[in-house]
Amino acid sequence: MIQKLSPDNDHIPTRSKPVESHGAKKAAMLMCDIMIRDGLEGNVVLAEGIHEFPGRFENTPEVQSIELEFSSQTHKFHSTGCYLPAGTVMELSWSKTKKPWNIIIGLHGDELYNTDSKLRRWPKIRIKKELKTNEFGIFLFNTTIHLQSIWRTDLFTVA
């Protein structure tokens, strides 16, 4: 299907070679959805073109374990101060609360699915999930990690 939409294989968006044609943009959108699905299922998938945005590490940073505590009175984002290298599996445990929390991987919330502009990056680079399971798959991009309180909550601890 991707080859049919993008016979010239020009569906990989980068700043130096943006995706321009309608068919190639549709192929990029489909490929992005497939990569996100496969990554969330635990398959090792790295988005092509990430050397330009958001970039790759020459040396992969050391993975560290941390414990954070959050409490919130409102629906808002809470930065963890953590950064997840592309291709890294993140494991998470937390204390159960009465109200749900979301984890947000990546901060670019603008999805470029309905644009007439050239695509200079993949159309979707943020994943938002309610915290239900401890493992979140492999992420395609180097990205920041945030938590989102849905409603007023009790103390929330994540490790």
N, C-alpha and C positions, 0 to 999 in steps of 0.2 A: 504494500500500500504506500509506504513512504517513497519507494523508488518510482511508483506511478505518479505521485504528487510532485516529486522533485527528481526528474530523470537526470539532471546535471549534477546531482548530489550536492546542491548548494543550500542545504537546509540547516547548516550549523552556524548559528549567529555569533559573530565576534565584532568587536569595535572596528577592526581593520577590514573585515569583509562581511558587512551586514547582509541579512537575508532580505531580498527585495520583492521577488515575484510572489504572486498570490499563492500559487501551488507550493512553493518552497516554504512560505510562512505556515501554511496548513501542515506540511510535513514536519516542520520544527515544533509546532504545537502538539502534534501526535507523538513525536519522539520524546518530547518533554514529559508528557503524561505517562508514557511507557517507562521512562527512566525512573520517575518518581515512584510508580507502582512497584517496579522491580527492586528499587532500593529499599522501600518500606517492607518488602518481603524478605530482605536480608541478602539479596544478591549484590555482588560487588559491581557497582556501576559508577563510573565517573563521567560527568558531562564533558563532551568534546568542546574545546574552545575555552575551558576555564583557565587556561594559562593567561588569557587576556582579562577575563572578568569572572569571578573576583580575584583570580590569581591562584598560584600553587606555591607551596613551600618547597624550597630547595632541599631542606632537611625537615622531615616531619617532626613537629614539636612533641615533646614528651607528654604522654597522657597522664593526667593526675586525677586523683579522687578528691572530691571536696564535699562538704556538708554545708548547706545553706538553710536559713530559716526566714520565712516570709509571713507576714500578717497583713491583711488588707481590709479596709472598710468600704472600698469601692471597686468597681469594675475597671481594672487598669493593667498595664504592662509593668512587669518587674524585671529589670535586667539582672541576669545572673553574673555578668562579668566574664562569662565563659565563651570560648571560641572553639568551634568544632572543625578540625581539618577535613577536607573532602575525603571520602572513602573510609571514614571512621565510624565504627559502631558505637553508639552511646547507650550505656546501661544506666538505668535510673531507678531509684527506690524512693518512696516517700511515705510519710505518715498519712493515713486516711483522714479525710475531713468530711464534714457533713455536706459541704458544697463542692462542686467540681472545679478543677483548675485545668487550664490548657497549657500545653507546651508549644512554643513557637520557635521553629528552627528557621533562622533567617529573618531579616527585618523588612526586606523589600516586599511590601504587600500589594504593590501595583502589578496586576496580571495583564500581560500584553496580548490577550486573546482577541480583542476587538480594536485593532489599530490599523490605520492606513500608513503609518510610518514604517521605516525600515526597522527590522529587528537587529539590535546590536548586542543582545543577551538573550538567554532562554526566556520564554514567556512567563514561566512561573518558577520563582526561586525561594518561595517561603512555604513551609509546611506548618499547619496548625492542627493539633490533635488534642482531644481530651485525654487527660492522664488516666489510663485504664490498665495498660500493660507496662512491664518494666523495660522492654527492649524496643527500640524504634527504628531499626534497620540501618542501612548505610546511606549516608547523605552525599549528594552529588557535588556540592559546592562547599568551599570554606565558608563558614557562617557563624553568626552570633546566636546565642541561645537566650530566650526570654521565657518567663512564665506569665500567664495571664489569669488574674483572679476574675471569676465570673460574677460573683456577688460577694457580699460581706462574708468573710470566712474566719474560721478559727486559725490558730497558728499552724503554719504549714512548713514542714521540714522536708528537704530534698537532699539526697546524698548521691 
